[in-house]
């Protein structure tokens, strides 16, 4: 229950005046004024409780998976199942996490009234600001007395929870350019080839360049033989995603922003390597600790769909296991590059750690 201080003071003055008027004058009209002022609060409270009981709200979108900052159709339905009119229905939206624009707003306000049995469909658009899983659209409804002295605010019984897909950006490119930074153990790419012919040979095929012909092998076999490039050696890179273990459904806006940047960095890093056909081992929590190798765009697509649904832990031991692995990865994975993202540490320097 919220109280408007200014209007409550006016109400107290009216109540005091009614008491004084009835005490001094007596009679029908003074006592009617007194009873009206005295009964105003309990009657208004009963009226608002009845309105909460009979007012229903449903909201829906075409799908429950959004792209970040992409406008989506939104539909809201208010219905009054009660026997009397409900006035001053105010709709509240969480503007910190999403932007909701209604097409049926009255002069820029979000105040409706519904007569008995009325059903009010409201069309609109909703845009999610951050990646991750959270509620968008209508969050609270408030009802007030006729003079706006008292206001009852209550959450909608069925909030609209969506999964917001992160964007793929260049946020990770600058820190993932390891060319010439490390000359140690490498692994063969199954897709990338060296720019010059290697030692493997095969029969000459039409279109092969003359410089790739292996003349000695051709002379020995009596047929033209061609040297083919070796698979390119690339760094072995491990990406460890240490997600926040907080399972709270009502996360603070700071936690939502951390998850947004965490997911954006993770998918951008995965795409950076998949686009170059460079193997990337990603270790992250999705109930259990998953180990996913991303090499091709198809591998990235699978990882993107999985991580966008939100990293989470089923067991406390998994939280500890991932944290311990991130701590010892640099020592255990000699000759590799280990990138560790710690969601809880954003935006401090410990958010991103690279060990080579």
C-alpha positions as CSV (number, residue, x, y, z in Angstrom):
1,X,0.0,0.0,0.0
2,X,1.4,3.4,-1.0
3,X,0.2,6.7,0.4
4,X,0.3,10.1,-1.3
5,X,1.6,12.4,1.5
6,X,0.0,15.5,0.1
7,X,-3.4,14.0,-0.5
8,X,-3.3,12.1,2.8
9,X,-2.7,15.4,4.7
10,X,-5.8,16.8,2.8
11,X,-7.7,13.7,3.8
12,X,-6.8,14.2,7.5
13,X,-7.8,17.9,7.3
14,X,-11.2,16.9,5.8
15,X,-11.6,14.2,8.5
16,X,-10.7,16.7,11.3
17,X,-13.1,19.3,9.8
18,X,-15.9,16.7,9.6
19,X,-15.4,15.8,13.3
20,X,-15.4,19.4,14.3
21,X,-18.4,20.2,12.1
22,X,-20.4,17.3,13.6
23,X,-19.4,18.2,17.1
24,X,-20.4,21.8,16.8
25,X,-23.5,21.7,14.6
26,X,-24.8,18.2,14.8
27,X,-27.7,17.3,12.4
28,X,-28.0,15.2,9.3
29,X,-25.6,16.9,7.0
30,X,-22.7,17.2,9.5
31,X,-23.0,13.6,10.4
32,X,-23.2,12.5,6.8
33,X,-19.9,14.4,6.2
34,X,-18.4,12.7,9.3
35,X,-19.5,9.2,8.3
36,X,-18.3,9.7,4.8
37,X,-14.8,10.8,6.0
38,X,-14.6,8.0,8.6
39,X,-15.8,5.2,6.2
40,X,-13.7,6.5,3.2
41,X,-10.6,4.5,4.1
42,X,-12.1,1.1,4.8
43,X,-14.5,1.3,1.9
44,X,-11.7,2.3,-0.4
45,X,-9.6,-0.6,0.9
46,X,-12.4,-3.1,0.3
47,X,-12.9,-1.6,-3.2
48,X,-9.2,-2.0,-4.1
49,X,-9.0,-5.5,-2.8
50,X,-12.1,-6.5,-4.8
51,X,-10.6,-4.9,-7.9
52,X,-7.4,-6.9,-7.4
53,X,-9.6,-10.1,-7.0
54,X,-11.5,-9.5,-10.2
55,X,-9.0,-7.9,-12.5
56,X,-7.0,-10.3,-14.6
57,X,-4.1,-9.6,-17.0
58,X,-2.5,-11.8,-19.7
59,X,0.4,-11.0,-21.9
60,X,2.1,-12.8,-24.7
61,X,4.6,-12.4,-27.6
62,X,5.0,-14.4,-30.8
63,X,7.9,-16.3,-29.3
64,X,9.8,-16.4,-26.0
65,X,13.2,-16.0,-27.6
66,X,14.3,-12.5,-28.4
67,X,17.3,-11.0,-30.0
68,X,18.9,-8.3,-28.0
69,X,17.6,-4.8,-28.9
70,X,15.2,-6.2,-31.5
71,X,11.6,-5.0,-31.4
72,X,9.1,-7.7,-30.9
73,X,5.2,-7.7,-31.1
74,X,3.6,-7.7,-27.7
75,X,-0.1,-8.2,-26.7
76,X,-1.7,-7.5,-23.3
77,X,-5.3,-8.3,-22.3
78,X,-7.1,-6.8,-19.2
79,X,-10.3,-8.3,-18.1
80,X,-12.7,-7.3,-15.4
81,X,-14.6,-10.3,-14.1
82,X,-16.3,-8.4,-11.2
83,X,-19.8,-7.0,-10.9
84,X,-18.7,-3.3,-10.8
85,X,-16.5,-0.9,-12.7
86,X,-12.8,-0.7,-11.9
87,X,-11.2,2.8,-12.3
88,X,-7.7,4.1,-12.4
89,X,-5.9,0.9,-13.5
90,X,-2.3,1.8,-13.8
91,X,0.2,-0.5,-15.7
92,X,3.8,-0.6,-14.6
93,X,6.7,-1.9,-16.9
94,X,10.3,-2.5,-16.0
95,X,12.0,0.2,-18.1
96,X,15.5,-0.8,-16.7
97,X,15.5,-4.2,-18.6
98,X,13.2,-3.5,-21.6
99,X,11.3,-0.9,-23.5
100,X,7.6,-1.4,-23.9
101,X,5.5,0.8,-26.2
102,X,1.7,0.4,-26.2
103,X,-0.3,1.4,-29.3
104,X,-3.4,2.2,-27.2
105,X,-1.9,4.6,-24.7
106,X,-4.2,7.5,-23.8
107,X,-2.3,10.8,-24.2
108,X,0.9,9.2,-23.1
109,X,-0.5,7.8,-19.9
110,X,-0.9,4.1,-18.9
111,X,-4.2,4.4,-17.1
112,X,-7.3,2.3,-18.0
113,X,-10.8,1.7,-16.6
114,X,-12.9,-1.4,-17.2
115,X,-16.6,-1.8,-16.7
116,X,-18.1,-5.1,-15.4
117,X,-17.3,-8.0,-17.7
118,X,-15.2,-5.8,-20.1
119,X,-12.2,-7.3,-21.9
120,X,-9.5,-4.8,-23.1
121,X,-6.9,-6.0,-25.7
122,X,-3.8,-3.8,-25.9
123,X,-1.3,-4.1,-28.7
124,X,2.3,-3.0,-28.4
125,X,6.0,-3.6,-29.0
126,X,8.7,-4.7,-26.5
127,X,12.5,-4.5,-26.9
128,X,14.9,-6.3,-24.5
129,X,18.0,-4.3,-23.6
130,X,20.2,-7.1,-22.3
131,X,21.1,-10.7,-23.1
132,X,20.1,-13.4,-20.7
133,X,16.8,-14.7,-19.1
134,X,14.5,-12.3,-17.3
135,X,10.9,-10.9,-17.3
136,X,9.8,-8.2,-19.8
137,X,6.5,-6.5,-20.4
138,X,4.0,-5.9,-17.6
139,X,5.4,-6.3,-14.1
140,X,2.9,-4.6,-11.7
141,X,-0.6,-3.3,-11.6
142,X,-1.8,-0.6,-9.2
143,X,-5.3,0.5,-8.1
144,X,-6.2,3.5,-6.1
145,X,-9.2,5.2,-4.4
146,X,-11.2,7.8,-6.3
147,X,-9.1,10.7,-4.9
148,X,-5.7,9.0,-5.2
149,X,-4.9,9.1,-1.5
150,X,-4.1,5.4,-1.3
151,X,-2.6,3.1,-3.9
152,X,-2.3,-0.6,-3.9
153,X,0.5,-2.1,-6.1
154,X,0.8,-5.8,-6.8
155,X,2.8,-8.0,-9.2
156,X,1.2,-9.7,-12.1
157,X,0.6,-13.4,-11.3
158,X,2.1,-14.6,-14.7
159,X,5.1,-12.4,-15.7
160,X,6.4,-12.8,-19.2
161,X,9.9,-14.5,-18.9
162,X,11.9,-14.6,-22.1
163,X,15.4,-15.7,-23.3
164,X,17.3,-12.9,-24.9
165,X,20.0,-14.0,-27.4
166,X,23.3,-12.1,-27.2
167,X,24.7,-10.2,-30.1
168,X,27.9,-11.2,-31.9
169,X,30.2,-8.2,-31.9
170,X,33.9,-7.4,-32.1
171,X,34.1,-7.0,-28.3
172,X,36.6,-9.9,-28.0
173,X,38.6,-9.5,-31.2
174,X,41.4,-7.3,-29.8
175,X,42.2,-9.7,-27.0
176,X,42.0,-12.8,-29.1
177,X,44.6,-11.9,-31.7
178,X,47.4,-14.2,-30.6
179,X,49.4,-14.2,-33.8
180,X,53.1,-14.2,-33.0
181,X,52.4,-13.9,-29.3
182,X,53.2,-17.5,-28.6
183,X,55.4,-20.1,-30.4
184,X,54.7,-23.3,-28.5
185,X,52.6,-26.4,-28.8
186,X,50.1,-26.1,-31.6
187,X,47.4,-28.3,-33.1
188,X,46.4,-29.1,-36.6
189,X,43.3,-27.4,-38.0
190,X,41.0,-29.9,-39.8
191,X,39.9,-27.2,-42.3
192,X,42.7,-24.6,-42.7
193,X,45.6,-25.4,-45.1
194,X,49.2,-24.1,-45.3
195,X,49.6,-21.6,-48.1
196,X,52.5,-23.7,-49.7
197,X,52.5,-27.3,-50.8
198,X,53.5,-29.8,-48.2
199,X,54.9,-33.4,-48.3
200,X,51.7,-35.3,-49.0
201,X,51.1,-36.2,-52.6
202,X,48.2,-37.4,-54.8
203,X,47.5,-37.9,-58.4
204,X,47.6,-34.8,-60.5
205,X,44.1,-33.3,-61.1
206,X,43.1,-30.9,-63.8
207,X,43.6,-27.3,-62.5
208,X,46.5,-28.0,-60.1
209,X,49.2,-25.4,-60.4
210,X,52.4,-26.5,-62.1
211,X,54.5,-25.4,-59.1
212,X,52.8,-28.1,-56.9
213,X,53.8,-31.0,-59.2
214,X,56.2,-33.4,-57.5
215,X,58.6,-34.2,-60.4
216,X,60.6,-36.9,-58.7
217,X,57.6,-38.8,-57.6
218,X,56.0,-38.3,-61.0
219,X,59.2,-39.8,-62.7
220,X,59.2,-42.8,-60.4
221,X,55.5,-43.6,-60.8
222,X,55.1,-42.7,-64.4
223,X,52.2,-40.4,-63.6
224,X,52.0,-36.8,-62.7
225,X,51.8,-36.4,-58.9
226,X,50.9,-33.2,-57.0
227,X,52.0,-32.1,-53.6
228,X,49.1,-31.0,-51.3
229,X,49.3,-28.4,-48.5
230,X,49.6,-29.7,-44.9
231,X,46.9,-28.8,-42.4
232,X,47.7,-25.4,-40.8
233,X,49.1,-25.5,-37.3
234,X,47.1,-23.3,-34.9
235,X,47.3,-22.5,-31.2
236,X,45.3,-24.7,-28.9
237,X,43.0,-22.3,-27.1
238,X,40.7,-23.1,-24.1
239,X,37.9,-20.7,-23.1
240,X,36.7,-21.2,-19.5
241,X,33.4,-19.5,-18.7
242,X,32.9,-19.1,-14.9
243,X,29.3,-18.1,-14.7
244,X,27.7,-16.5,-11.7
245,X,26.1,-19.2,-9.4
246,X,23.3,-16.9,-8.3
247,X,20.0,-18.7,-9.1
248,X,17.7,-15.8,-8.0
249,X,14.8,-15.2,-10.4
250,X,14.7,-11.5,-9.4
251,X,18.2,-10.5,-10.3
252,X,19.3,-6.9,-9.8
253,X,19.9,-4.8,-12.9
254,X,23.6,-4.9,-12.2
255,X,23.5,-8.8,-12.4
256,X,21.6,-8.6,-15.6
257,X,24.2,-6.2,-17.1
258,X,27.0,-8.6,-16.0
259,X,25.3,-11.6,-17.7
260,X,24.7,-9.5,-20.8
261,X,28.4,-8.7,-21.3
262,X,29.5,-12.1,-20.2
263,X,27.3,-13.8,-22.9
264,X,28.2,-11.3,-25.5
265,X,31.9,-11.8,-24.9
266,X,31.6,-15.6,-24.9
267,X,29.7,-15.9,-28.2
268,X,31.9,-13.2,-29.9
269,X,35.0,-15.1,-28.8
270,X,33.6,-18.4,-30.1
271,X,32.6,-16.8,-33.5
272,X,36.0,-15.2,-33.8
273,X,37.6,-18.6,-33.9
274,X,34.9,-20.5,-35.7
275,X,35.0,-17.9,-38.5
276,X,38.7,-18.7,-38.9
277,X,38.2,-22.5,-38.5
278,X,40.5,-22.4,-35.5
279,X,39.7,-25.0,-32.8
280,X,38.4,-23.6,-29.6
281,X,37.6,-25.7,-26.5
282,X,34.9,-24.1,-24.4
283,X,34.3,-25.2,-20.8
284,X,31.1,-23.9,-19.3
285,X,28.2,-24.8,-16.9
286,X,24.9,-26.0,-18.4
287,X,23.6,-28.1,-15.5
288,X,26.9,-30.1,-15.6
289,X,30.3,-28.9,-16.7
290,X,30.3,-29.1,-20.5
291,X,33.4,-29.4,-22.8
292,X,32.5,-28.2,-26.3
293,X,34.9,-28.0,-29.2
294,X,34.0,-25.2,-31.7
295,X,35.7,-25.4,-35.0
296,X,33.1,-24.8,-37.7
297,X,30.2,-22.3,-38.0
298,X,27.9,-25.3,-37.4
299,X,29.7,-26.0,-34.1
300,X,29.3,-22.4,-33.2
301,X,25.6,-22.5,-33.9
302,X,25.1,-25.4,-31.5
303,X,27.1,-23.6,-28.8
304,X,25.3,-20.3,-29.4
305,X,21.9,-21.9,-29.0
306,X,23.0,-23.7,-25.8
307,X,24.7,-20.9,-24.0
308,X,22.0,-18.4,-24.9
309,X,19.5,-20.3,-22.8
310,X,21.7,-19.4,-19.8
311,X,24.5,-21.0,-18.0
312,X,23.6,-22.6,-14.7
313,X,24.8,-25.2,-12.1
314,X,22.9,-28.2,-10.7
315,X,25.4,-29.0,-8.0
316,X,27.5,-26.9,-5.6
317,X,30.4,-29.2,-6.5
318,X,30.2,-28.1,-10.1
319,X,30.7,-24.4,-9.1
320,X,33.8,-25.4,-7.1
321,X,35.1,-27.7,-9.9
322,X,34.9,-24.9,-12.5
323,X,36.5,-22.3,-10.2
324,X,39.3,-24.7,-9.4
325,X,39.9,-25.6,-13.0
326,X,40.1,-21.9,-13.9
327,X,42.6,-21.4,-11.2
328,X,45.0,-24.2,-12.2
329,X,44.4,-24.2,-16.0
330,X,47.4,-22.1,-16.8
331,X,49.7,-24.6,-15.0
332,X,48.0,-27.8,-16.2
333,X,47.6,-26.8,-19.8
334,X,51.3,-26.1,-20.6
335,X,51.8,-24.9,-24.2
336,X,48.2,-23.7,-24.6
337,X,46.4,-20.5,-24.3
338,X,43.8,-20.4,-21.6
339,X,41.2,-17.6,-21.5
340,X,39.1,-17.4,-18.3
341,X,35.9,-15.2,-18.1
342,X,34.6,-14.6,-14.6
343,X,31.1,-13.2,-14.7
344,X,31.0,-12.0,-11.1
345,X,34.2,-10.0,-11.6
346,X,32.9,-7.8,-14.4
347,X,34.0,-5.0,-14.9
348,X,37.1,-5.5,-12.8
349,X,40.5,-6.6,-14.2
350,X,39.8,-10.1,-13.0
351,X,36.9,-10.5,-15.4
352,X,39.2,-11.6,-18.2
353,X,42.4,-13.6,-17.6
354,X,44.7,-14.9,-20.4
355,X,47.4,-17.4,-19.6
356,X,50.0,-18.4,-22.2
